[in-house]
């Protein structure tokens, strides 16, 4: 029964990781911008939702919409006023990373100043485990997160395969030169990537706030998971990132069955190292020759 | 300029130099700057503690200036450590080698252990009012603790849990750092003589955020008590996730459970913890003014941590005042000698004393989280 409980817990954690990672994977895969501030977007989403929902007492749907608007605005702002100017001056990949990292620190401190640096918990009875069979607890939030993930990934699949923007984003991920040859603007497409990728983080931020709680500094952990999922899933493959996010959550929990709890987090890195050594292009990535 | 000096008589030159040097030395005496340092997490996941400690310092600084006990300007310099040893060492080096401070306030077991060799080498007093790792008692004479350490707290708490509540099987969930390791040692040594057992331990990294898997494992073991040894936001995450994932065992911890966030966390209700007893009903002027002004300034009652750090500043003031009266320089070495020369110190909560290792002797309270300020279940003298 312990193994089954750990597996169920792993799915719940894994869904959150998958939802977190897919936005970063979309942005990084399409634009090749190392958007480290994706973690800050996550924090903004959680704190804005909590403020509207619990602070002002408004309906949760309104809180989700406002949180989504805030994250999209933040993503577009960074792209327009930080990344584009750096790229225009031919700033290196590393310069963009440092700028993005700096943005995380600024956001982290601003959130601390505005909302306090204490621990944020989105209080809901939905996060409490309910005994479904003997000694197996499942929280209602798992069902909601699962449903939400199916809808989001289904919707994302439609956007990426049936719309011009989605197809263009996939093309940008494959070959930016070819996109330009066809007369499309990579800059304009990156706007769509940032808007979509930033909005995708909202459900994960809300669910994380409800299940484990968070503080202004959680962005680093978010980025760690997103980065591992993106690399192991294969850069450019948003489905790869989602599947690996889910896998990491399950693996972290199942590790407790046989190993000491200290090793639980190391599992993510073990997976990363194994892939870097044996399949550097990732689970769904394609090897390229330079 | 040189022509002017050539034209001066030797007598006039000597007189001018004497007057000049005299003026300089008297001006230095009157404008002596008494600065102390504070190395705390002002950012990062433990910044909530920095806020609590800083609230006490600001009030202490104000009171010191109002009372005028010290000859010279008094101020507190801050450095952010994020509760990390590496940052704390950098901050300590700056305070000792650049700013020349003789008295530095610190917190958290890991960072305090990290800076203690610098304190010993430079004969700088470091004073801790928040960390409770048991091995802090023996690091150096220059480390003083105005808080009883975890071994003392647990000597009060564990007999209560085992004898009064009849709970005998323990599981420990601890953060893998000097604090957690210290508490593991105390449980290993203290539980068997009480007839209790430590059935399983779960160590986690300070950065771990997910505990649902550990909760499932604990539920599978079914202990009477889950002892939690962590701090900061992680402590809240642990308690919330244990309860939401079906762990119904008695929760217990050390004084870190006394933070306001945990006191009001619904999942923590009924948890037991130990902390030092501070007599806030003491009618001395220092205590009544502190309680009144803290309430006015921050709109709430001070926590034990805030009181400890207020006392830490006040201890410096008492010692420095005595040294100045004796015409001695306020150095780390003289502060240590003066602390040893004085038997007791009137601080907030009454008169206190230190043991030979520089740890404050205070009674220990066993508390239960009741959603408000906490319910006192028993009080044990440190000498028991």
Interface residues (C-beta under 8 A of the other chain):
Chain A: X1 X2 X5 X6 X9 X10 X12 X13 X108 X109 X112 X117 X118 X119 X121 X127 X128 X129 X131 X135 X137 X139 X211 X212 X213 X214 X215 X217 X218 X221 X252 X253 X255 X256 X260 X261 X262 X264 X265
Chain B: X43 X44 X45 X47 X48 X51 X176 X202 X203 X204 X205 X207 X208 X209 X210 X211 X212 X213 X214 X216 X217 X219 X220 X233 X236 X237 X240 X241 X243 X244 X245 X246 X261 X265
